[in-house]
Amino acid sequence: MNVIHEYLRGRSEAFVKLEEVRRLGWSNPHGDTHFQQQRKRADTATADERRLFFNMIGEEMQAATSAIRIQEEDLWSWMLVHAMTLPKQLGGHPLLISHGNRNPQVNVRFLDITKLGLEYGLRLEELEPDMSAEQPYPNLQCDLVFCDGQILRTNEAHRDPNREKHAATRLTCSQLILAMNRMKQGGTLIMLLHKAEAWNTLELLATFAEFSDLQVFKPFKKHATRSSFYLVARNVQPGFAAARLAVEKGKLSWRHASIGPGPSASPAENADSKEQEAVSRVLETFGEQFVQLLNPIWDIQRAAIERAPWFKASTIKSELST
Ligand SMILES: C[S@@+](CC[C@H](N)C(=O)[O-])C[C@H]1O[C@@H](n2cnc3c(N)ncnc32)[C@H](O)[C@@H]1O
């Protein structure tokens, strides 16, 4: 039994309704074909299509949360951007913004952020051959940090198959640690997340609630049928004990997912029951806030699935056949 699902079924009508349309939608081939085509379109989108897409999400996010705060015309003249992303030869997305010599306000490091072992707490002698001791932009104090790294299909061939099942954890922990170690006190952090009801996501949201003002955002116009949404944390306090603990936990998870727990680690026995205890604790303290935060996100996804032509076509067809 999934404790989180059970908890939500008892308290969130939005979640129950979403589960129902997901069940209807996901069990039909129209949905599969639609999502296959959508994936193909995403992988082969032109620069103009990508620009339009990201601008739409950005504008909607700003309108809903004011978190990006690019309101004054002249802000761009003194703003500095420091970015990290995958190089093209590792399957990274093409960069849409001019940078470096062509635009000194935008610095970009092309690297695989999941491999910065020293940054994530490994000792030099523990680094594996594909890892790096670099710690990019070490002294930054950012006002606004975007963590919208996403596991890319185009990068799959370059990932270590032995670490594949931990790929999402490694990317999330990498972003969390890099971001929290480069945030200004009181700054804003925006992170792309998936499946709010998954334990990792719930835990991350509960963690941010301890040291920031937490909001969530899901665009109506793009990716609305997916489970993706954004954590928007304002007034982040990286100096709080809870924030420092979150970074240490992130380092431990990255270590386990990347090189294994090692011989001196405590045995994994009771890991399941320990996790269940943690789930119950988080639901007790954060469950109500979680439901209030996520209800609008689940409503947006459910309504978008119901509106989708592939969903309508499939339900009409199954109604006719019964
Ligand atoms: C959802 S897209 C972000 C789009 C971007 N914010 C924009 O507006 O164009 C996901 C990004 O994650 C990056 N990414 C995925 N895995 C990565 C990794 N291991 N290291 C660095 N960047 C990674 C990809 O290169 C891609 O640009």
The ligand as an SDF file (V2000), in Angstrom:
LIG
                    3D

 27 29  0  0  0  0  0  0  0  0999 V2000
   14.0420   21.5210  -19.3470 C   0  0  0  0  0  0  0  0  0  0  0  0
   15.5790   21.8660  -20.1280 S   0  0  0  0  0  0  0  0  0  0  0  0
   15.9480   23.4820  -19.5380 C   0  0  0  0  0  0  0  0  0  0  0  0
   15.7190   24.5230  -20.5070 C   0  0  0  0  0  0  0  0  0  0  0  0
   16.3710   25.8620  -20.2350 C   0  0  0  0  0  0  0  0  0  0  0  0
   16.1400   26.3400  -18.9150 N   0  0  0  0  0  0  0  0  0  0  0  0
   15.9290   26.9030  -21.2390 C   0  0  0  0  0  0  0  0  0  0  0  0
   15.1420   27.7880  -20.8690 O   0  0  0  0  0  0  0  0  0  0  0  0
   16.3420   26.7880  -22.3890 O   0  0  0  0  0  0  0  0  0  0  0  0
   16.6370   20.7730  -19.2430 C   0  0  0  0  0  0  0  0  0  0  0  0
   18.1100   21.1700  -19.2830 C   0  0  0  0  0  0  0  0  0  0  0  0
   18.8130   20.3000  -18.3860 O   0  0  0  0  0  0  0  0  0  0  0  0
   20.1410   20.1930  -18.8700 C   0  0  0  0  0  0  0  0  0  0  0  0
   20.7780   19.0060  -18.2590 N   0  0  0  0  0  0  0  0  0  0  0  0
   20.2810   17.7520  -18.1950 C   0  0  0  0  0  0  0  0  0  0  0  0
   21.1490   16.9160  -17.5750 N   0  0  0  0  0  0  0  0  0  0  0  0
   22.2200   17.6830  -17.2290 C   0  0  0  0  0  0  0  0  0  0  0  0
   23.4510   17.3990  -16.5880 C   0  0  0  0  0  0  0  0  0  0  0  0
   23.7250   16.1730  -16.1530 N   0  0  0  0  0  0  0  0  0  0  0  0
   24.3390   18.3960  -16.4350 N   0  0  0  0  0  0  0  0  0  0  0  0
   24.0570   19.6520  -16.8700 C   0  0  0  0  0  0  0  0  0  0  0  0
   22.8970   19.9900  -17.4830 N   0  0  0  0  0  0  0  0  0  0  0  0
   21.9930   19.0160  -17.6650 C   0  0  0  0  0  0  0  0  0  0  0  0
   19.9380   20.0340  -20.3720 C   0  0  0  0  0  0  0  0  0  0  0  0
   21.0900   20.3820  -21.1210 O   0  0  0  0  0  0  0  0  0  0  0  0
   18.7660   20.9980  -20.6440 C   0  0  0  0  0  0  0  0  0  0  0  0
   19.2230   22.2390  -21.0890 O   0  0  0  0  0  0  0  0  0  0  0  0
  1  2  1  0
  2  3  1  0
  2 10  1  0
  3  4  1  0
  4  5  1  0
  5  6  1  0
  5  7  1  0
  7  8  2  0
  7  9  1  0
 10 11  1  0
 11 12  1  0
 11 26  1  0
 12 13  1  0
 13 14  1  0
 13 24  1  0
 14 15  1  0
 14 23  1  0
 15 16  2  0
 16 17  1  0
 17 18  1  0
 17 23  2  0
 18 19  1  0
 18 20  2  0
 20 21  1  0
 21 22  2  0
 22 23  1  0
 24 25  1  0
 24 26  1  0
 26 27  1  0
M  CHG  2   2   1   9  -1
M  END
$$$$
